[in-house]
Amino acid sequence: MGRVARFSPNWYADELLHEAPGKMLKHDIGRLPVVNREHPDRVVGNLGRASILTARWRHHQEEEIRERGTLLPAFSIKTLES
């Protein structure tokens, strides 16, 4: 048999992303509906595991770039490729 629907916690748009996995694990869910605090009955998006992993991956890429130094501006890169 399938699972019985139950209360699903909301994720507020102003909450910190690193807290989402804990909330998902606590409630044994893989996705959180995103709502505004002013209108908690209106869903503005969904936050899933893939979104969290993508954000973390991008963050690590940005940190890696910062550690190596600054990049050339985009126009310089295009000029070098020509």
C-alpha positions as CSV (number, residue, x, y, z in Angstrom):
1,M,0.0,0.0,0.0
2,G,1.0,3.6,-0.5
3,R,1.8,6.1,2.2
4,V,-0.9,8.0,3.8
5,A,-0.8,11.8,3.1
6,R,0.3,13.7,6.2
7,F,1.3,17.2,7.2
8,S,4.2,18.5,5.1
9,P,6.3,21.4,6.6
10,N,6.7,24.5,4.6
11,W,10.0,26.2,3.6
12,Y,10.0,29.9,3.9
13,A,11.7,31.8,1.1
14,D,14.0,33.7,3.6
15,E,15.2,30.5,5.4
16,L,18.8,29.4,5.0
17,L,19.4,26.7,2.5
18,H,21.7,24.6,4.7
19,E,18.9,23.9,7.1
20,A,16.6,22.3,4.5
21,P,18.2,18.8,4.5
22,G,17.6,18.5,8.3
23,K,14.0,19.4,7.9
24,M,13.6,16.9,5.1
25,L,15.2,14.1,7.0
26,K,13.2,14.9,10.2
27,H,9.9,14.6,8.3
28,D,11.1,11.9,5.9
29,I,10.3,13.9,2.8
30,G,12.2,14.7,-0.4
31,R,10.7,18.1,-1.3
32,L,9.5,21.2,0.6
33,P,6.9,23.6,-0.7
34,V,8.3,27.2,-0.6
35,V,6.0,29.9,0.7
36,N,6.2,33.6,1.7
37,R,5.8,34.4,5.4
38,E,3.2,37.1,4.4
39,H,1.1,34.6,2.5
40,P,1.9,31.1,3.9
41,D,-1.1,29.6,2.1
42,R,0.4,30.5,-1.3
43,V,3.1,28.2,-2.7
44,V,5.7,30.0,-4.7
45,G,8.0,27.0,-5.5
46,N,9.4,23.7,-4.5
47,L,12.7,22.9,-2.9
48,G,13.9,19.4,-3.6
49,R,17.1,17.4,-3.0
50,A,18.4,18.1,-6.5
51,S,18.0,21.8,-6.1
52,I,19.9,21.7,-2.8
53,L,22.7,19.6,-4.3
54,T,23.0,21.9,-7.3
55,A,23.2,25.0,-5.1
56,R,25.9,23.4,-2.9
57,W,27.9,22.3,-6.0
58,R,27.8,25.9,-7.4
59,H,28.9,27.3,-4.1
60,H,31.9,24.9,-4.0
61,Q,32.8,25.9,-7.6
62,E,32.7,29.6,-6.6
63,E,34.8,28.9,-3.6
64,E,37.4,27.1,-5.7
65,I,37.5,30.0,-8.2
66,R,38.0,32.5,-5.3
67,E,40.9,30.4,-3.9
68,R,42.7,30.4,-7.3
69,G,42.2,34.2,-7.7
70,T,40.0,36.3,-9.9
71,L,39.0,35.3,-13.4
72,L,39.4,37.4,-16.6
73,P,36.3,39.3,-17.5
74,A,34.0,37.5,-20.0
75,F,34.9,39.8,-22.9
76,S,38.6,39.0,-22.4
77,I,37.9,35.2,-22.5
78,K,36.0,35.6,-25.7
79,T,38.8,37.6,-27.2
80,L,41.3,35.0,-26.3
81,E,39.2,32.2,-27.8
82,S,39.0,34.1,-31.2
